[in-house]
Amino acid sequence: MIIRQLLGMLAILSLAACGPDRKTSADTLDAAARDYVQLSLTIGEKEEGYIDAYYGPAEIKTAAIAEAPKLSLAELASRTDALAARVAALGKDAEGLYARRARFLAAQLTAARTRLRMMSGEKLSFEQEALGLFGVRPTLKPLASFDPVLAKIETLVPGDGPLADRVDAFQNRFTVPADRLKPVFDAAIAECKRRTLEHIKLPAGERFDLAFVTGKSWSGYNYYLGNFRSRIEINTDLPIRIGRAVDLGCHEGYPGHHVLNVLLEQKLVRGKGWIEFSVYPLYSPQSLLAEGSANYGIDLAFPGGERLAYETKTLYPLAGLSSADAARYSALQDATKALAQARFTIARDLLEGRIDEAEAVRLAQRYQLVSEARARQSVDFTKQYRSYVINYGLGQDMVQADVEAAGPSPAARWKRMEMILSEPTLPGDLRGGA
C-alpha cells in the first residue's frame, strides 16, 4: 500500500513538470488533466469561492496566480474550449474507468465554460445555469403543488396562526443551549463516524477540526485541506436545534463531504495519480454528487428509527432537553423533506426577476416552514450561490435512487455508496440519472 501511494505521488509530481496547455504528439489524459487543474485555479483567481478545495502541487497554484492577471475571461474561455477539444479526442477510444475519467473532465470543462459565460455577464435561465454547471435539468413545480404537503404538516402542529410560525415555535423547543453545542456535536459526529467505519475503510490518520462560526449564509461547511484532513465549520448565527447535530455530522463529516474527499484523495489522487481530483471547482457536477451523497448519507447511516433512538438516548441528555415530544419532532423533520423542491421554484423566480427579495422571503417562510430570519438566510444563500440550491434536494433524490437500486441489504447499499464516492462519478452515471 505504501509503495502504491508513493507511485501515485510520483505520478502527480511528474505531471506538475508539464507546462500549461502543452500539447504534444504524445498527448495524454494525464497532461490534459494537469492543464485542467491549472486552468481551474486560474479561473479561481478571477472569482472568489470558485475553488472549494485544492491540495495538489504548490507550483501549479503559483503558476495560476502568476498568469491570471495576464488573461481575460475571453482568453480563459478559449483555453477552456481548446482543452475540452483535447479531452474529447483523448477520450474517444478510452474504455472502462478511463472513459469515465475523460467524461468527468469533459463535464468539468463544460461547467467551467458555463461559469465563465456568467462571469462575463451573460444571463442564463435558472435551468440553463443548472444544466451547464451541474449537469442536470431540475424539474420545477408550481408552489401550489406543495399545498397538500402543508396540509399534512398541519396535523403535526395544530393550532392558530400561520403554519410557519407554529412549526418554528414547536421546533424552538428543541434548541441546543450554546454552552452544550460542542459536546452534542462531538457525540453526533463520533456516532456518524462509527457507523460509517463499519462499512467503509478509511486511511489511518484521517481527521477533521470542528469550529463554530458566525456571519455565513450556510449552516455548515467542510473545507477539505488534503492529507485526509478537513475543517468543519458550524454557523451559529441562528439557534441550532438538536436535529441538526446528526444532519451536519453526517453531511459535513461521515459519510458526507469529509469521506468523499478522503476517498478521492486516497483512491484517485494518490492511488492512480489522477491530479484532476486534487482540485474541486464548486460550480461543477462534482457538487451535485457531493451534496446529494452527503444528504442521503444521513438516512444511510441512521436507517428507520435508529436516528430517533440514538438521539433520545444520547443527544437529548447531553443537550439537557426533554425527549417527551421527540417522536413528533422527528416526524415533523421527515414531513418537511417533501418541501425540498419548493426551494428550487422560489430560487428560480427570484433569480429570473419574477419576484423580489421580500416576496422570496415570504414564500420561503410559507413553503420551507421557517421563521423570517431563517427565510432571509435561505434567500441570502440563493443570492450568493444561485442554482447551487438544486444539489441538495435533487442530488439526494438521485443518489438515493441509485444506492437503493443496489437492493435492500445495508451491505450492498454501503458498497454502492463507496463506489459513487471513490470513482469519477457524474450525475449521468447514476442509475436513473440525468
Number of C-alpha atoms within 10 A of each C-alpha: 7 8 9 13 17 14 16 22 21 14 19 23 16 14 21 21 13 16 14 18 18 12 15 8 5 6 14 16 20 18 23 25 21 26 26 27 25 25 27 24 26 24 25 19 19 17 13 9 13 19 18 17 20 20 17 21 17 11 13 23 19 13 16 21 18 12 13 18 11 8 13 13 16 12 11 19 22 13 17 23 16 13 23 22 14 19 25 16 15 16 20 12 9 15 11 7 12 14 15 18 23 24 20 20 23 20 22 27 25 22 26 27 22 24 22 20 17 13 14 13 9 10 12 15 12 22 16 17 22 25 20 24 27 29 22 23 16 20 11 15 14 11 17 10 11 16 14 10 16 20 11 13 19 17 10 16 18 11 10 8 8 12 21 21 17 20 20 17 14 16 18 14 14 22 18 24 16 11 9 12 20 18 13 24 22 13 17 25 23 17 19 25 20 13 17 22 13 11 18 17 11 14 12 7 9 14 15 17 11 15 12 13 13 13 9 15 19 16 19 20 18 23 19 22 17 16 15 21 18 24 17 21 20 24 18 17 17 13 14 20 16 26 22 18 24 27 21 26 27 33 29 29 28 27 30 27 28 27 29 25 27 25 24 20 24 20 19 20 23 23 21 17 26 23 29 25 24 21 18 22 23 21 24 26 26 25 23 29 27 24 25 25 31 31 27 26 28 21 15 22 24 18 12 10 10 11 17 20 14 15 21 17 12 14 24 19 13 18 22 14 17 12 17 9 11 19 14 14 22 15 13 20 14 10 15 16 12 14 19 17 24 22 24 26 21 25 27 20 17 22 20 13 10 12 15 12 16 12 14 23 25 17 20 25 23 21 25 23 22 24 20 17 13 20 21 20 20 24 23 17 18 21 15 11 14 19 24 22 22 26 26 21 22 22 27 22 16 23 29 22 16 20 25 18 14 17 12 10 10 16 13 16 20 22 15 18 25 20 14 21 23 18 16 21 19 25 23 13 13 17 16 12 15 14
